[in-house]
Amino acid sequence: MIERTNLSHPPPLREIICKPIDSSVIKEIRIYVKYGNEMSSANVVFESGAEYYYPALDNNTIFQCLFADSIGSTFNKLVAQNDRIRYSRLD
């Protein structure tokens, strides 16, 4: 039997995996879409091997990164350089 220990946070609605073939910075982005929210969480794996978890990213920011001419540059500008966005290094 699987027991959920934290009932206040349901599992994500879906997981979206993006592996940009044209980025020299980002190897993979896993987006966890949340229920009824304009925010999602994401794991980002960089070409260096470092992996970071972002628990709350605005969906519009994710959209801008995924559809930008340069995913790495846009991610750096909108996410990495934004002091208000929380993250944790996983490796």
Buried (B, 14 or more C-beta within 10 A) or exposed (E): EEEEEEEEEEEBEEEBEBEBEEBEBBBBBBBBBBEEEEBBBBBBBBEEEEBBBBEBBBBEBBEBBBEBEBBBEBBBBBBBEEEEBEBEEEE
